[in-house]
Structures are given as C-alpha cells and as structure tokens.
C-alpha cells in the first residue's frame, strides 16, 4: 500500500470555517507515472466527447465513457499497489439485494485490484457466501436493526467515520460508499479515483438547480438557499481518499447531531448533508450518471454504458416505516 502522497493526495491539514460544512483540505497532486514503453491509443485534445461536459468550472474532471483509456490508466495505478475499500449497508429487508451486489462487484468493480468490502448488517448469518478473487476480501460488521429507514440513513456517516478511523487508515488508500440495492453492469475502475469523489444523480442531471431536492429550511445545517448549489449528488455512491471521506463523514455526522438538537431532520438525510458538504468542499472528481443509474429509467443518448444501477423495488415492502 502506498502512502497518501504517493497516491497523489497528501492531506496536510483540515480546519473548519464558519460552519461545519466548510472544511479546507490542502492537497498535493502527484503526476501519474507511466510504465516505460507502454502501448496505448494516441490521445487527442481535438477529438472526443462533444455531447457532454467533461470538466467543471472548478476544473474537476467529469468521467464519462470515452473520456479515459483503461489501457493507460490500469498499468499506472497497478504499480502503486493500491487498496480500495467499499462499504455497503444491508439492514432489514435490504439484505435481499446483497448477493447481486457482491456477485456483480466481482465481475466489474476494480477487477484485478486489492478490494476489501465491508458489509454492515443486522443479519450477519444471512450474508451470502460469494467466491472472491485473489486480493479481494469481505468483512461483516453487525449493526442494530432500525424501526425507521431514516435511522439507517442517518447512522451511515457515523459508521463510515468509525470504520475509517479504526481500520482503514494505513491499510486502504480509497473508499467508496455504495447502496446495496444496486448492482454492477459494467467496468468501474481506477478512472473513478480521486481525493473527494461525487456521483451525479441520474434523476436531476438535466435539471435547473431550482428543482433540486436540497434541504431548503435555514434551520438545518444541510441548508442550501435558492440560487445556490452546483449539481445534485447521489447519497448512494460517493468516495475518495480515506482521509477526505473521513472528514466528510465526520462533518456530516456532527451536522446530524446539531439538527437533532434543533428537532429537525434534513429532507433526504445523509444525501442532503452530503450535498451541502460537497457544495462548499468541491469534489476533485465527478462521476457521470453512468456510475449510478436507475433500472426503471430508459438509457439516455449520452449514457453510452451503465456501470452501476439501482434495481427496481417496492419501497413499501422493504422500508420498515412506510
């Protein structure tokens, strides 16, 4: 495993300004090192995707099919001996989605790399046995059941923070936090790595920000006022360097507590707090809706591949308080 600076994300200091969503993280980017005499397709700055935006106003890349070359990227990242963690929550009836998640992850998620998947569940004996390739492992963490699906959502940031602080620092370079009621359909690899990584929500990527379901009540720490915000990001897929995700989870966890003291619950729980955090702390890489589509949606022309997608489900059957 490489140190953070060798991986391109040396986090030197974190501090809070004005509110707990405003966090300054100083990073140092290290240039990629390509193996000598590596053969790959010649890149171009003239020909490429012209139907989508591939860079944000703050110069973060937006990853779409056709914007990267895995034949170039994989050897660069292989040489770093990276380790990638993934957290997934399978609580209550959501356990039914875990087998598909794990089996499809074996086919598509960072294939050929060191991967450690952490399953949080209230039913550890129901976790399916899935054969995993060399360098990949699964750990199960027991968590209490919940009477409200909002409680499950609210506790995720707390558990992710604790996981990083207890086990991942020094053992894993990156972590992705993913929804269990989804499955992989295509390649998800090193093109997704970055300091702080967000995924554009498939339901709102063509909309004006005035219709985004941000938390609009000023009393909440997740508040984003009309006319503010960048994109609407998924709560079901986000990640980055472990230090950056630790700071995100720590901040959102404290903001949950502050809201609870005011007897307010953000509109979309951790997704609302995630969007507030990433509005202030801009993601260093953004993944297109390819990285979390929705099975009930028809594929749009700009979606050349679906990599990860939420499955069709009846929420009344799986959520405890509906």
Secondary structure, 3 states (H helix, E strand, C coil): CCCCCCCCCCCCCEEECCCCCCEEECCCCCCCCCCCCCCCCCCCCCCCCCCCCCECCCCCEEECCCCCCHHHHHHHHHCCCCEEEEEEEECHHHHHHHHHHHHHHHHHECCCCEEEEEEEECCHHHCCCCCCCCCEEEEEEECCCCCCHHHHHHHHHHHHHHHHHHHHCCCCCEEEEEECCEEECCCECHHHCCCEEEEECCCCCCCCHHHCCCECCCCCCCECCCCCCCCCEEEEEEEEEHHHHHHHHHHHHHHHHHHHHCCCCCCCHHHHHHHHHHHHCCCCEEECHHHCEECCCCCCCCCCCCCEEECCCCHHHHCCCC
